[in-house]
Amino acid sequence: MDRPRIDELLAQAGNSRYSLTIIAAKRARQINNYYNSLGEGMFDEFPPPLVNSRSKNLLTIAFEEIAEGKIHFTSKG
């Protein structure tokens, strides 16, 4: 994966690789649930992908959303 670069992603996730991993995994699950719910007619429950991507890999789509600032991270604590 050349784009987005890890340093771009870390800046969006509070410079924590752990936070970046959790954010991307949760978002990839949301995108997966969106695609699975299309056949069932439940469009309101899960948000669609927020970027146009050539990739079919859900994790790559999540990383692209994070890099473009479509997904925001707020730390608790």
N, CA, C and O atoms as a Tripos MOL2 file, in Angstrom:
@<TRIPOS>MOLECULE
protein
  308   307    77     0     0
PROTEIN
NO_CHARGES

@<TRIPOS>ATOM
      1 N           0.8440   -1.1660    0.0000 N.3       1 MET1
      2 CA          0.0000    0.0000    0.0000 C.3       1 MET1
      3 C           0.8910    1.2310    0.0000 C.2       1 MET1
      4 O           1.5630    1.5020    0.9950 O.2       1 MET1
      5 N           0.9110    1.9700   -1.0780 N.am      2 ASP2
      6 CA          1.7240    3.1730   -1.1950 C.3       2 ASP2
      7 C           1.0020    4.4060   -0.6660 C.2       2 ASP2
      8 O           1.6160    5.2670   -0.0350 O.2       2 ASP2
      9 N          -0.2560    4.4880   -0.9150 N.am      3 ARG3
     10 CA         -1.0570    5.6360   -0.5040 C.3       3 ARG3
     11 C          -2.2010    5.1660    0.3320 C.2       3 ARG3
     12 O          -2.7800    4.1390   -0.0230 O.2       3 ARG3
     13 N          -2.5760    5.7760    1.3630 N.am      4 PRO4
     14 CA         -1.8770    6.8850    2.0200 C.3       4 PRO4
     15 C          -0.6820    6.3940    2.8360 C.2       4 PRO4
     16 O          -0.6250    5.2380    3.2530 O.2       4 PRO4
     17 N           0.2490    7.2830    3.0470 N.am      5 ARG5
     18 CA          1.4620    6.9280    3.7880 C.3       5 ARG5
     19 C           1.1700    6.8890    5.2820 C.2       5 ARG5
     20 O           0.2580    7.5610    5.7640 O.2       5 ARG5
     21 N           1.9460    6.1040    6.0040 N.am      6 ILE6
     22 CA          1.7180    5.9030    7.4320 C.3       6 ILE6
     23 C           1.8690    7.2000    8.2200 C.2       6 ILE6
     24 O           1.1420    7.4100    9.1900 O.2       6 ILE6
     25 N           2.7900    8.0710    7.8310 N.am      7 ASP7
     26 CA          2.9590    9.3260    8.5770 C.3       7 ASP7
     27 C           1.7420   10.2360    8.4180 C.2       7 ASP7
     28 O           1.3990   10.9730    9.3430 O.2       7 ASP7
     29 N           1.0860   10.1940    7.2610 N.am      8 GLU8
     30 CA         -0.1450   10.9650    7.0640 C.3       8 GLU8
     31 C          -1.2540   10.4200    7.9560 C.2       8 GLU8
     32 O          -2.0260   11.1770    8.5450 O.2       8 GLU8
     33 N          -1.3190    9.1060    8.0450 N.am      9 LEU9
     34 CA         -2.3500    8.4650    8.8510 C.3       9 LEU9
     35 C          -2.1330    8.7000   10.3420 C.2       9 LEU9
     36 O          -3.0880    8.9620   11.0730 O.2       9 LEU9
     37 N          -0.9000    8.6100   10.7940 N.am     10 LEU10
     38 CA         -0.6150    8.7960   12.2070 C.3      10 LEU10
     39 C          -0.9580   10.2060   12.6740 C.2      10 LEU10
     40 O          -1.4120   10.3940   13.8030 O.2      10 LEU10
     41 N          -0.7480   11.1840   11.8230 N.am     11 ALA11
     42 CA         -1.0830   12.5650   12.1850 C.3      11 ALA11
     43 C          -2.5830   12.7040   12.4570 C.2      11 ALA11
     44 O          -2.9890   13.4880   13.3150 O.2      11 ALA11
     45 N          -3.3980   11.9510   11.7350 N.am     12 GLN12
     46 CA         -4.8530   12.0070   11.9070 C.3      12 GLN12
     47 C          -5.3200   11.2240   13.1340 C.2      12 GLN12
     48 O          -6.4380   11.4380   13.6030 O.2      12 GLN12
     49 N          -4.4950   10.3300   13.6570 N.am     13 ALA13
     50 CA         -4.8940    9.4480   14.7560 C.3      13 ALA13
     51 C          -4.1280    9.7420   16.0380 C.2      13 ALA13
     52 O          -3.9190    8.8420   16.8520 O.2      13 ALA13
     53 N          -3.7150   10.9670   16.2240 N.am     14 GLY14
     54 CA         -3.0330   11.3230   17.4610 C.3      14 GLY14
     55 C          -1.6620   10.7110   17.6160 C.2      14 GLY14
     56 O          -1.2000   10.5290   18.7430 O.2      14 GLY14
     57 N          -0.9910   10.3860   16.5150 N.am     15 ASN15
     58 CA          0.3540    9.8030   16.4960 C.3      15 ASN15
     59 C           0.4510    8.4790   17.2540 C.2      15 ASN15
     60 O           1.5030    8.1520   17.8030 O.2      15 ASN15
     61 N          -0.6200    7.7370   17.2830 N.am     16 SER16
     62 CA         -0.6320    6.4450   17.9610 C.3      16 SER16
     63 C          -0.9920    5.3500   16.9570 C.2      16 SER16
     64 O          -2.0670    5.3680   16.3560 O.2      16 SER16
     65 N          -0.0820    4.4070   16.7910 N.am     17 ARG17
     66 CA         -0.3600    3.2920   15.8750 C.3      17 ARG17
     67 C          -1.5220    2.4440   16.3800 C.2      17 ARG17
     68 O          -2.3100    1.9280   15.5880 O.2      17 ARG17
     69 N          -1.6250    2.3010   17.6910 N.am     18 TYR18
     70 CA         -2.7220    1.5330   18.2640 C.3      18 TYR18
     71 C          -4.0680    2.1930   17.9390 C.2      18 TYR18
     72 O          -5.0050    1.5190   17.5100 O.2      18 TYR18
     73 N          -4.1590    3.5050   18.1450 N.am     19 SER19
     74 CA         -5.4010    4.2340   17.8320 C.3      19 SER19
     75 C          -5.7360    4.1350   16.3540 C.2      19 SER19
     76 O          -6.8950    3.9460   15.9870 O.2      19 SER19
     77 N          -4.7370    4.2600   15.5180 N.am     20 LEU20
     78 CA         -4.9430    4.1600   14.0760 C.3      20 LEU20
     79 C          -5.5090    2.7910   13.7110 C.2      20 LEU20
     80 O          -6.4230    2.6920   12.8930 O.2      20 LEU20
     81 N          -4.9690    1.7440   14.3130 N.am     21 THR21
     82 CA         -5.4400    0.3850   14.0420 C.3      21 THR21
     83 C          -6.8910    0.2120   14.4570 C.2      21 THR21
     84 O          -7.6880   -0.3540   13.7100 O.2      21 THR21
     85 N          -7.2360    0.6930   15.6360 N.am     22 ILE22
     86 CA         -8.6050    0.5640   16.1390 C.3      22 ILE22
     87 C          -9.5780    1.3630   15.2780 C.2      22 ILE22
     88 O         -10.6450    0.8630   14.9220 O.2      22 ILE22
     89 N          -9.2220    2.5900   14.9440 N.am     23 ILE23
     90 CA        -10.0890    3.4420   14.1210 C.3      23 ILE23
     91 C         -10.3410    2.7940   12.7600 C.2      23 ILE23
     92 O         -11.4840    2.7030   12.3120 O.2      23 ILE23
     93 N          -9.2770    2.3460   12.1090 N.am     24 ALA24
     94 CA         -9.4040    1.7550   10.7750 C.3      24 ALA24
     95 C         -10.2140    0.4580   10.8110 C.2      24 ALA24
     96 O         -11.0330    0.2140    9.9240 O.2      24 ALA24
     97 N          -9.9910   -0.3670   11.8220 N.am     25 ALA25
     98 CA        -10.7270   -1.6310   11.9190 C.3      25 ALA25
     99 C         -12.2150   -1.3940   12.1440 C.2      25 ALA25
    100 O         -13.0480   -2.0550   11.5250 O.2      25 ALA25
    101 N         -12.5530   -0.4580   13.0230 N.am     26 LYS26
    102 CA        -13.9680   -0.1560   13.2700 C.3      26 LYS26
    103 C         -14.6350    0.4030   12.0250 C.2      26 LYS26
    104 O         -15.7680    0.0430   11.7070 O.2      26 LYS26
    105 N         -13.9380    1.2800   11.3250 N.am     27 ARG27
    106 CA        -14.5210    1.8790   10.1180 C.3      27 ARG27
    107 C         -14.6720    0.8370    9.0190 C.2      27 ARG27
    108 O         -15.6700    0.8460    8.2990 O.2      27 ARG27
    109 N         -13.7030   -0.0590    8.8740 N.am     28 ALA28
    110 CA        -13.8000   -1.1210    7.8650 C.3      28 ALA28
    111 C         -14.9970   -2.0210    8.1690 C.2      28 ALA28
    112 O         -15.6860   -2.4640    7.2500 O.2      28 ALA28
    113 N         -15.2500   -2.2980    9.4570 N.am     29 ARG29
    114 CA        -16.4220   -3.0850    9.8390 C.3      29 ARG29
    115 C         -17.7140   -2.3560    9.4920 C.2      29 ARG29
    116 O         -18.6730   -2.9850    9.0450 O.2      29 ARG29
    117 N         -17.7540   -1.0380    9.6910 N.am     30 GLN30
    118 CA        -18.9420   -0.2570    9.3370 C.3      30 GLN30
    119 C         -19.2000   -0.3070    7.8370 C.2      30 GLN30
    120 O         -20.3420   -0.4580    7.4050 O.2      30 GLN30
    121 N         -18.1480   -0.1830    7.0520 N.am     31 ILE31
    122 CA        -18.3010   -0.2300    5.5880 C.3      31 ILE31
    123 C         -18.7810   -1.6160    5.1660 C.2      31 ILE31
    124 O         -19.6440   -1.7330    4.2960 O.2      31 ILE31
    125 N         -18.2350   -2.6580    5.7690 N.am     32 ASN32
    126 CA        -18.6660   -4.0220    5.4730 C.3      32 ASN32
    127 C         -20.1480   -4.2000    5.8080 C.2      32 ASN32
    128 O         -20.8960   -4.7780    5.0190 O.2      32 ASN32
    129 N         -20.5670   -3.7130    6.9600 N.am     33 ASN33
    130 CA        -21.9710   -3.8020    7.3540 C.3      33 ASN33
    131 C         -22.8660   -3.0260    6.3920 C.2      33 ASN33
    132 O         -23.9870   -3.4510    6.1120 O.2      33 ASN33
    133 N         -22.3860   -1.9030    5.8890 N.am     34 TYR34
    134 CA        -23.1490   -1.1190    4.9000 C.3      34 TYR34
    135 C         -23.3940   -1.9580    3.6480 C.2      34 TYR34
    136 O         -24.5270   -2.0570    3.1760 O.2      34 TYR34
    137 N         -22.3410   -2.5570    3.1130 N.am     35 TYR35
    138 CA        -22.4940   -3.3580    1.9010 C.3      35 TYR35
    139 C         -23.3810   -4.5850    2.1390 C.2      35 TYR35
    140 O         -24.1480   -4.9780    1.2600 O.2      35 TYR35
    141 N         -23.2760   -5.1850    3.3210 N.am     36 ASN36
    142 CA        -24.1150   -6.3440    3.6320 C.3      36 ASN36
    143 C         -25.5790   -5.9610    3.8050 C.2      36 ASN36
    144 O         -26.4630   -6.7770    3.5400 O.2      36 ASN36
    145 N         -25.8510   -4.7410    4.2410 N.am     37 SER37
    146 CA        -27.2290   -4.3180    4.4750 C.3      37 SER37
    147 C         -27.9140   -3.8010    3.2180 C.2      37 SER37
    148 O         -29.1250   -3.5790    3.2400 O.2      37 SER37
    149 N         -27.1950   -3.6030    2.1380 N.am     38 LEU38
    150 CA        -27.7990   -3.0880    0.9060 C.3      38 LEU38
    151 C         -28.8990   -3.9990    0.3940 C.2      38 LEU38
    152 O         -29.9410   -3.5160   -0.0490 O.2      38 LEU38
    153 N         -28.6920   -5.2870    0.4440 N.am     39 GLY39
    154 CA        -29.6830   -6.2370   -0.0420 C.3      39 GLY39
    155 C         -30.9040   -6.3380    0.8650 C.2      39 GLY39
    156 O         -31.9610   -6.8050    0.4410 O.2      39 GLY39
    157 N         -30.7580   -5.9010    2.1040 N.am     40 GLU40
    158 CA        -31.8450   -6.0020    3.0600 C.3      40 GLU40
    159 C         -32.6580   -4.7260    3.1620 C.2      40 GLU40
    160 O         -33.6690   -4.7030    3.8650 O.2      40 GLU40
    161 N         -32.2460   -3.6580    2.4790 N.am     41 GLY41
    162 CA        -32.9840   -2.4070    2.4750 C.3      41 GLY41
    163 C         -32.7960   -1.5610    3.7220 C.2      41 GLY41
    164 O         -33.6070   -0.6710    3.9800 O.2      41 GLY41
    165 N         -31.7530   -1.8090    4.5040 N.am     42 MET42
    166 CA        -31.4770   -1.0110    5.7000 C.3      42 MET42
    167 C         -30.3660   -0.0120    5.3780 C.2      42 MET42
    168 O         -29.1940   -0.2790    5.6440 O.2      42 MET42
    169 N         -30.7290    1.1330    4.8110 N.am     43 PHE43
    170 CA        -29.7240    2.1020    4.3820 C.3      43 PHE43
    171 C         -29.3440    3.0750    5.4970 C.2      43 PHE43
    172 O         -28.2700    3.6730    5.4420 O.2      43 PHE43
    173 N         -30.1940    3.2470    6.5010 N.am     44 ASP44
    174 CA        -29.9790    4.2760    7.5160 C.3      44 ASP44
    175 C         -28.9860    3.8680    8.5890 C.2      44 ASP44
    176 O         -28.3560    4.7250    9.2080 O.2      44 ASP44
    177 N         -28.8410    2.5870    8.8130 N.am     45 GLU45
    178 CA        -28.1030    2.1090    9.9600 C.3      45 GLU45
    179 C         -26.5810    2.2820    9.8410 C.2      45 GLU45
    180 O         -25.9260    2.6020   10.8330 O.2      45 GLU45
    181 N         -26.0170    2.0780    8.6620 N.am     46 PHE46
    182 CA        -24.5730    2.1250    8.4850 C.3      46 PHE46
    183 C         -24.2150    3.1440    7.4090 C.2      46 PHE46
    184 O         -24.8280    3.1490    6.3420 O.2      46 PHE46
    185 N         -23.2240    4.0170    7.6740 N.am     47 PRO47
    186 CA        -22.8360    5.0140    6.6750 C.3      47 PRO47
    187 C         -22.0650    4.3910    5.5160 C.2      47 PRO47
    188 O         -21.2680    3.4750    5.7220 O.2      47 PRO47
    189 N         -22.2960    4.8800    4.3010 N.am     48 PRO48
    190 CA        -21.5590    4.3670    3.1420 C.3      48 PRO48
    191 C         -20.1160    4.8710    3.1560 C.2      48 PRO48
    192 O         -19.7740    5.7420    3.9560 O.2      48 PRO48
    193 N         -19.2730    4.3360    2.2860 N.am     49 PRO49
    194 CA        -17.9040    4.8560    2.1870 C.3      49 PRO49
    195 C         -17.9270    6.3540    1.8820 C.2      49 PRO49
    196 O         -18.7530    6.8220    1.0980 O.2      49 PRO49
    197 N         -17.0170    7.0990    2.5060 N.am     50 LEU50
    198 CA        -16.9900    8.5480    2.3890 C.3      50 LEU50
    199 C         -16.0300    9.0470    1.3140 C.2      50 LEU50
    200 O         -15.9330   10.2520    1.0830 O.2      50 LEU50
    201 N         -15.3250    8.1400    0.6590 N.am     51 VAL51
    202 CA        -14.3960    8.5090   -0.4080 C.3      51 VAL51
    203 C         -14.6290    7.5980   -1.6110 C.2      51 VAL51
    204 O         -15.1130    6.4740   -1.4750 O.2      51 VAL51
    205 N         -14.2800    8.1000   -2.7740 N.am     52 ASN52
    206 CA        -14.2870    7.2570   -3.9740 C.3      52 ASN52
    207 C         -12.9300    6.5880   -4.0510 C.2      52 ASN52
    208 O         -11.8960    7.2550   -4.0780 O.2      52 ASN52
    209 N         -12.9410    5.2820   -4.0850 N.am     53 SER53
    210 CA        -11.6930    4.5340   -4.0620 C.3      53 SER53
    211 C         -11.6810    3.5060   -5.1810 C.2      53 SER53
    212 O         -12.7170    2.9430   -5.5370 O.2      53 SER53
    213 N         -10.5020    3.2690   -5.7280 N.am     54 ARG54
    214 CA        -10.3500    2.2080   -6.7200 C.3      54 ARG54
    215 C         -10.2010    0.8600   -6.0540 C.2      54 ARG54
    216 O         -10.3410   -0.1780   -6.7000 O.2      54 ARG54
    217 N          -9.9170    0.8720   -4.7600 N.am     55 SER55
    218 CA         -9.6760   -0.3640   -4.0190 C.3      55 SER55
    219 C         -10.9860   -1.0120   -3.6010 C.2      55 SER55
    220 O         -11.9760   -0.3380   -3.3170 O.2      55 SER55
    221 N         -10.9630   -2.3220   -3.5720 N.am     56 LYS56
    222 CA        -12.0940   -3.0760   -3.0440 C.3      56 LYS56
    223 C         -11.8160   -3.5450   -1.6120 C.2      56 LYS56
    224 O         -12.6930   -4.1060   -0.9540 O.2      56 LYS56
    225 N         -10.6050   -3.3130   -1.1420 N.am     57 ASN57
    226 CA        -10.2140   -3.6890    0.2080 C.3      57 ASN57
    227 C         -10.7980   -2.6910    1.2000 C.2      57 ASN57
    228 O         -10.5070   -1.4970    1.1210 O.2      57 ASN57
    229 N         -11.6160   -3.1670    2.1300 N.am     58 LEU58
    230 CA        -12.3150   -2.2930    3.0660 C.3      58 LEU58
    231 C         -11.3530   -1.5510    3.9950 C.2      58 LEU58
    232 O         -11.6050   -0.4000    4.3510 O.2      58 LEU58
    233 N         -10.2740   -2.1850    4.3840 N.am     59 LEU59
    234 CA         -9.3000   -1.5270    5.2470 C.3      59 LEU59
    235 C          -8.5860   -0.3970    4.5060 C.2      59 LEU59
    236 O          -8.3090    0.6500    5.0920 O.2      59 LEU59
    237 N          -8.2940   -0.6000    3.2480 N.am     60 THR60
    238 CA         -7.6820    0.4590    2.4500 C.3      60 THR60
    239 C          -8.6280    1.6410    2.3110 C.2      60 THR60
    240 O          -8.1990    2.7920    2.3970 O.2      60 THR60
    241 N          -9.9090    1.3710    2.0970 N.am     61 ILE61
    242 CA        -10.9020    2.4470    2.0170 C.3      61 ILE61
    243 C         -10.9480    3.2140    3.3360 C.2      61 ILE61
    244 O         -11.0120    4.4430    3.3400 O.2      61 ILE61
    245 N         -10.9170    2.4890    4.4570 N.am     62 ALA62
    246 CA        -10.9150    3.1430    5.7690 C.3      62 ALA62
    247 C          -9.6750    4.0120    5.9420 C.2      62 ALA62
    248 O          -9.7780    5.1290    6.4470 O.2      62 ALA62
    249 N          -8.5070    3.5250    5.5350 N.am     63 PHE63
    250 CA         -7.2850    4.3210    5.6270 C.3      63 PHE63
    251 C          -7.3770    5.5770    4.7510 C.2      63 PHE63
    252 O          -6.9180    6.6440    5.1570 O.2      63 PHE63
    253 N          -7.9580    5.4600    3.5720 N.am     64 GLU64
    254 CA         -8.1160    6.6210    2.7020 C.3      64 GLU64
    255 C          -9.0430    7.6600    3.3270 C.2      64 GLU64
    256 O          -8.8040    8.8620    3.2120 O.2      64 GLU64
    257 N         -10.0990    7.1950    3.9890 N.am     65 GLU65
    258 CA        -11.0020    8.1170    4.6740 C.3      65 GLU65
    259 C         -10.2840    8.8490    5.8050 C.2      65 GLU65
    260 O         -10.4740   10.0500    5.9950 O.2      65 GLU65
    261 N          -9.4680    8.1290    6.5450 N.am     66 ILE66
    262 CA         -8.7060    8.7360    7.6430 C.3      66 ILE66
    263 C          -7.7190    9.7610    7.0970 C.2      66 ILE66
    264 O          -7.6040   10.8590    7.6420 O.2      66 ILE66
    265 N          -7.0050    9.4150    6.0270 N.am     67 ALA67
    266 CA         -6.0100   10.3170    5.4440 C.3      67 ALA67
    267 C          -6.6420   11.6010    4.9140 C.2      67 ALA67
    268 O          -6.0260   12.6650    4.9720 O.2      67 ALA67
    269 N          -7.8660   11.5080    4.3960 N.am     68 GLU68
    270 CA         -8.5440   12.6870    3.8560 C.3      68 GLU68
    271 C          -9.2750   13.4870    4.9290 C.2      68 GLU68
    272 O          -9.8840   14.5130    4.6280 O.2      68 GLU68
    273 N          -9.2200   13.0290    6.1710 N.am     69 GLY69
    274 CA         -9.8570   13.7570    7.2600 C.3      69 GLY69
    275 C         -11.3590   13.5570    7.3490 C.2      69 GLY69
    276 O         -12.0490   14.3420    7.9980 O.2      69 GLY69
    277 N         -11.8720   12.5230    6.7110 N.am     70 LYS70
    278 CA        -13.3070   12.2330    6.7610 C.3      70 LYS70
    279 C         -13.6940   11.5670    8.0760 C.2      70 LYS70
    280 O         -14.8450   11.6540    8.5010 O.2      70 LYS70
    281 N         -12.7380   10.9050    8.7200 N.am     71 ILE71
    282 CA        -12.9440   10.2440    9.9950 C.3      71 ILE71
    283 C         -12.1320   11.0150   11.0210 C.2      71 ILE71
    284 O         -10.9380   11.2480   10.8310 O.2      71 ILE71
    285 N         -12.7840   11.4100   12.1120 N.am     72 HIS72
    286 CA        -12.1020   12.1880   13.1530 C.3      72 HIS72
    287 C         -11.9120   11.3510   14.4050 C.2      72 HIS72
    288 O         -12.7690   10.5460   14.7710 O.2      72 HIS72
    289 N         -10.7880   11.5530   15.0460 N.am     73 PHE73
    290 CA        -10.4010   10.8070   16.2360 C.3      73 PHE73
    291 C         -10.4740   11.7250   17.4420 C.2      73 PHE73
    292 O          -9.9440   12.8360   17.4200 O.2      73 PHE73
    293 N         -11.1330   11.2590   18.4940 N.am     74 THR74
    294 CA        -11.1760   11.9940   19.7490 C.3      74 THR74
    295 C         -10.7240   11.0480   20.8530 C.2      74 THR74
    296 O         -11.2970    9.9740   21.0310 O.2      74 THR74
    297 N          -9.7080   11.4440   21.5840 N.am     75 SER75
    298 CA         -9.2060   10.5700   22.6350 C.3      75 SER75
    299 C         -10.0020   10.8040   23.9170 C.2      75 SER75
    300 O         -10.4240   11.9210   24.2140 O.2      75 SER75
    301 N         -10.1890    9.7390   24.6520 N.am     76 LYS76
    302 CA        -10.8570    9.8250   25.9440 C.3      76 LYS76
    303 C          -9.7820    9.7810   27.0190 C.2      76 LYS76
    304 O          -8.8370    8.9970   26.9420 O.2      76 LYS76
    305 N          -9.9420   10.6220   28.0060 N.am     77 GLY77
    306 CA         -8.9840   10.5380   29.0990 C.3      77 GLY77
    307 C          -8.3360   11.7850   29.4420 C.2      77 GLY77
    308 O          -7.5090   11.8210   30.3530 O.2      77 GLY77
@<TRIPOS>BOND
     1     1     2 1
     2     2     3 1
     3     3     4 2
     4     3     5 am
     5     5     6 1
     6     6     7 1
     7     7     8 2
     8     7     9 am
     9     9    10 1
    10    10    11 1
    11    11    12 2
    12    11    13 am
    13    13    14 1
    14    14    15 1
    15    15    16 2
    16    15    17 am
    17    17    18 1
    18    18    19 1
    19    19    20 2
    20    19    21 am
    21    21    22 1
    22    22    23 1
    23    23    24 2
    24    23    25 am
    25    25    26 1
    26    26    27 1
    27    27    28 2
    28    27    29 am
    29    29    30 1
    30    30    31 1
    31    31    32 2
    32    31    33 am
    33    33    34 1
    34    34    35 1
    35    35    36 2
    36    35    37 am
    37    37    38 1
    38    38    39 1
    39    39    40 2
    40    39    41 am
    41    41    42 1
    42    42    43 1
    43    43    44 2
    44    43    45 am
    45    45    46 1
    46    46    47 1
    47    47    48 2
    48    47    49 am
    49    49    50 1
    50    50    51 1
    51    51    52 2
    52    51    53 am
    53    53    54 1
    54    54    55 1
    55    55    56 2
    56    55    57 am
    57    57    58 1
    58    58    59 1
    59    59    60 2
    60    59    61 am
    61    61    62 1
    62    62    63 1
    63    63    64 2
    64    63    65 am
    65    65    66 1
    66    66    67 1
    67    67    68 2
    68    67    69 am
    69    69    70 1
    70    70    71 1
    71    71    72 2
    72    71    73 am
    73    73    74 1
    74    74    75 1
    75    75    76 2
    76    75    77 am
    77    77    78 1
    78    78    79 1
    79    79    80 2
    80    79    81 am
    81    81    82 1
    82    82    83 1
    83    83    84 2
    84    83    85 am
    85    85    86 1
    86    86    87 1
    87    87    88 2
    88    87    89 am
    89    89    90 1
    90    90    91 1
    91    91    92 2
    92    91    93 am
    93    93    94 1
    94    94    95 1
    95    95    96 2
    96    95    97 am
    97    97    98 1
    98    98    99 1
    99    99   100 2
   100    99   101 am
   101   101   102 1
   102   102   103 1
   103   103   104 2
   104   103   105 am
   105   105   106 1
   106   106   107 1
   107   107   108 2
   108   107   109 am
   109   109   110 1
   110   110   111 1
   111   111   112 2
   112   111   113 am
   113   113   114 1
   114   114   115 1
   115   115   116 2
   116   115   117 am
   117   117   118 1
   118   118   119 1
   119   119   120 2
   120   119   121 am
   121   121   122 1
   122   122   123 1
   123   123   124 2
   124   123   125 am
   125   125   126 1
   126   126   127 1
   127   127   128 2
   128   127   129 am
   129   129   130 1
   130   130   131 1
   131   131   132 2
   132   131   133 am
   133   133   134 1
   134   134   135 1
   135   135   136 2
   136   135   137 am
   137   137   138 1
   138   138   139 1
   139   139   140 2
   140   139   141 am
   141   141   142 1
   142   142   143 1
   143   143   144 2
   144   143   145 am
   145   145   146 1
   146   146   147 1
   147   147   148 2
   148   147   149 am
   149   149   150 1
   150   150   151 1
   151   151   152 2
   152   151   153 am
   153   153   154 1
   154   154   155 1
   155   155   156 2
   156   155   157 am
   157   157   158 1
   158   158   159 1
   159   159   160 2
   160   159   161 am
   161   161   162 1
   162   162   163 1
   163   163   164 2
   164   163   165 am
   165   165   166 1
   166   166   167 1
   167   167   168 2
   168   167   169 am
   169   169   170 1
   170   170   171 1
   171   171   172 2
   172   171   173 am
   173   173   174 1
   174   174   175 1
   175   175   176 2
   176   175   177 am
   177   177   178 1
   178   178   179 1
   179   179   180 2
   180   179   181 am
   181   181   182 1
   182   182   183 1
   183   183   184 2
   184   183   185 am
   185   185   186 1
   186   186   187 1
   187   187   188 2
   188   187   189 am
   189   189   190 1
   190   190   191 1
   191   191   192 2
   192   191   193 am
   193   193   194 1
   194   194   195 1
   195   195   196 2
   196   195   197 am
   197   197   198 1
   198   198   199 1
   199   199   200 2
   200   199   201 am
   201   201   202 1
   202   202   203 1
   203   203   204 2
   204   203   205 am
   205   205   206 1
   206   206   207 1
   207   207   208 2
   208   207   209 am
   209   209   210 1
   210   210   211 1
   211   211   212 2
   212   211   213 am
   213   213   214 1
   214   214   215 1
   215   215   216 2
   216   215   217 am
   217   217   218 1
   218   218   219 1
   219   219   220 2
   220   219   221 am
   221   221   222 1
   222   222   223 1
   223   223   224 2
   224   223   225 am
   225   225   226 1
   226   226   227 1
   227   227   228 2
   228   227   229 am
   229   229   230 1
   230   230   231 1
   231   231   232 2
   232   231   233 am
   233   233   234 1
   234   234   235 1
   235   235   236 2
   236   235   237 am
   237   237   238 1
   238   238   239 1
   239   239   240 2
   240   239   241 am
   241   241   242 1
   242   242   243 1
   243   243   244 2
   244   243   245 am
   245   245   246 1
   246   246   247 1
   247   247   248 2
   248   247   249 am
   249   249   250 1
   250   250   251 1
   251   251   252 2
   252   251   253 am
   253   253   254 1
   254   254   255 1
   255   255   256 2
   256   255   257 am
   257   257   258 1
   258   258   259 1
   259   259   260 2
   260   259   261 am
   261   261   262 1
   262   262   263 1
   263   263   264 2
   264   263   265 am
   265   265   266 1
   266   266   267 1
   267   267   268 2
   268   267   269 am
   269   269   270 1
   270   270   271 1
   271   271   272 2
   272   271   273 am
   273   273   274 1
   274   274   275 1
   275   275   276 2
   276   275   277 am
   277   277   278 1
   278   278   279 1
   279   279   280 2
   280   279   281 am
   281   281   282 1
   282   282   283 1
   283   283   284 2
   284   283   285 am
   285   285   286 1
   286   286   287 1
   287   287   288 2
   288   287   289 am
   289   289   290 1
   290   290   291 1
   291   291   292 2
   292   291   293 am
   293   293   294 1
   294   294   295 1
   295   295   296 2
   296   295   297 am
   297   297   298 1
   298   298   299 1
   299   299   300 2
   300   299   301 am
   301   301   302 1
   302   302   303 1
   303   303   304 2
   304   303   305 am
   305   305   306 1
   306   306   307 1
   307   307   308 2
@<TRIPOS>SUBSTRUCTURE
     1 MET1         2 RESIDUE 1 A MET
     2 ASP2         6 RESIDUE 1 A ASP
     3 ARG3        10 RESIDUE 1 A ARG
     4 PRO4        14 RESIDUE 1 A PRO
     5 ARG5        18 RESIDUE 1 A ARG
     6 ILE6        22 RESIDUE 1 A ILE
     7 ASP7        26 RESIDUE 1 A ASP
     8 GLU8        30 RESIDUE 1 A GLU
     9 LEU9        34 RESIDUE 1 A LEU
    10 LEU10       38 RESIDUE 1 A LEU
    11 ALA11       42 RESIDUE 1 A ALA
    12 GLN12       46 RESIDUE 1 A GLN
    13 ALA13       50 RESIDUE 1 A ALA
    14 GLY14       54 RESIDUE 1 A GLY
    15 ASN15       58 RESIDUE 1 A ASN
    16 SER16       62 RESIDUE 1 A SER
    17 ARG17       66 RESIDUE 1 A ARG
    18 TYR18       70 RESIDUE 1 A TYR
    19 SER19       74 RESIDUE 1 A SER
    20 LEU20       78 RESIDUE 1 A LEU
    21 THR21       82 RESIDUE 1 A THR
    22 ILE22       86 RESIDUE 1 A ILE
    23 ILE23       90 RESIDUE 1 A ILE
    24 ALA24       94 RESIDUE 1 A ALA
    25 ALA25       98 RESIDUE 1 A ALA
    26 LYS26      102 RESIDUE 1 A LYS
    27 ARG27      106 RESIDUE 1 A ARG
    28 ALA28      110 RESIDUE 1 A ALA
    29 ARG29      114 RESIDUE 1 A ARG
    30 GLN30      118 RESIDUE 1 A GLN
    31 ILE31      122 RESIDUE 1 A ILE
    32 ASN32      126 RESIDUE 1 A ASN
    33 ASN33      130 RESIDUE 1 A ASN
    34 TYR34      134 RESIDUE 1 A TYR
    35 TYR35      138 RESIDUE 1 A TYR
    36 ASN36      142 RESIDUE 1 A ASN
    37 SER37      146 RESIDUE 1 A SER
    38 LEU38      150 RESIDUE 1 A LEU
    39 GLY39      154 RESIDUE 1 A GLY
    40 GLU40      158 RESIDUE 1 A GLU
    41 GLY41      162 RESIDUE 1 A GLY
    42 MET42      166 RESIDUE 1 A MET
    43 PHE43      170 RESIDUE 1 A PHE
    44 ASP44      174 RESIDUE 1 A ASP
    45 GLU45      178 RESIDUE 1 A GLU
    46 PHE46      182 RESIDUE 1 A PHE
    47 PRO47      186 RESIDUE 1 A PRO
    48 PRO48      190 RESIDUE 1 A PRO
    49 PRO49      194 RESIDUE 1 A PRO
    50 LEU50      198 RESIDUE 1 A LEU
    51 VAL51      202 RESIDUE 1 A VAL
    52 ASN52      206 RESIDUE 1 A ASN
    53 SER53      210 RESIDUE 1 A SER
    54 ARG54      214 RESIDUE 1 A ARG
    55 SER55      218 RESIDUE 1 A SER
    56 LYS56      222 RESIDUE 1 A LYS
    57 ASN57      226 RESIDUE 1 A ASN
    58 LEU58      230 RESIDUE 1 A LEU
    59 LEU59      234 RESIDUE 1 A LEU
    60 THR60      238 RESIDUE 1 A THR
    61 ILE61      242 RESIDUE 1 A ILE
    62 ALA62      246 RESIDUE 1 A ALA
    63 PHE63      250 RESIDUE 1 A PHE
    64 GLU64      254 RESIDUE 1 A GLU
    65 GLU65      258 RESIDUE 1 A GLU
    66 ILE66      262 RESIDUE 1 A ILE
    67 ALA67      266 RESIDUE 1 A ALA
    68 GLU68      270 RESIDUE 1 A GLU
    69 GLY69      274 RESIDUE 1 A GLY
    70 LYS70      278 RESIDUE 1 A LYS
    71 ILE71      282 RESIDUE 1 A ILE
    72 HIS72      286 RESIDUE 1 A HIS
    73 PHE73      290 RESIDUE 1 A PHE
    74 THR74      294 RESIDUE 1 A THR
    75 SER75      298 RESIDUE 1 A SER
    76 LYS76      302 RESIDUE 1 A LYS
    77 GLY77      306 RESIDUE 1 A GLY
